[in-house]
Amino acid sequence: MNDAERHLAAVCRRFARVVPRHQPYPTRFEKNRDPYRALVRAVVFQQLSGKAAATIHGRLLALYPGKAHPEPEDLLDTPVDALRGAGLSRQKIAAIQDIARKRSEGVIPSARALARLDDEAIIARLTAVRGVGRWTVEMYLIFTLGRPDVLPVDDLGVRKGAEKLYGRSFTPKELGAYGARWAPWRSAAAWHLWRVADTVVPE
């Protein structure tokens, strides 16, 4: 076990039982992943199955041959009909156009600049973008920036995992308060709670 798993096992006997059965919480992340590109992808993937979302995202990128990803000005210059043709809803088009504008305005900075901010500052900045909620930013904090102490209490899988592990219900507020004991490794706690939600908890 790494430091995160050792901490969780030390503060909670139930985590101590399930953690050894799970894939370890990762310790390496693509911290240089551009938040602008990550948010465009996150919006495309919202409320869709992985396969359908990947198809639409691929069609979007295909609108810009010769480029790995459209620049903000590319997205803003693209006719709405072309974006609709790629499979994007009008709501998602408005969201990715706002992401492009916010990048041009500097609200969405480079990955390096963003990494200098604390978690709440990043959440406040990126949730100013249309269609980007706290959960989306928390996923970026955990899986791109590798921030170790993020507990996404609004995530249904995390709450279901906690309810299964502890045999009780949790509101988001209650889970936030209860999860304070898992600091400073709440991202790892979320990682294992997702897995508890999909596995049988040992007796």
Secondary structure by P-SEA (a helix, b strand, c coil): ccaaaaaaaaacaaaaacccccccccccccccccaaaaaaaaaaaccccaaaaaaaaaaaaacccccccccaaaaaaccaaaaaaacccaaaaaaaaaaaaaaaacccccaaaaaaccaaaaaaaaaccccccaaaaaaaacccccccbbbccccaaaaaaaaaaccccccaaaaaaaaccccccaaaaaaaaaaaaaccccc
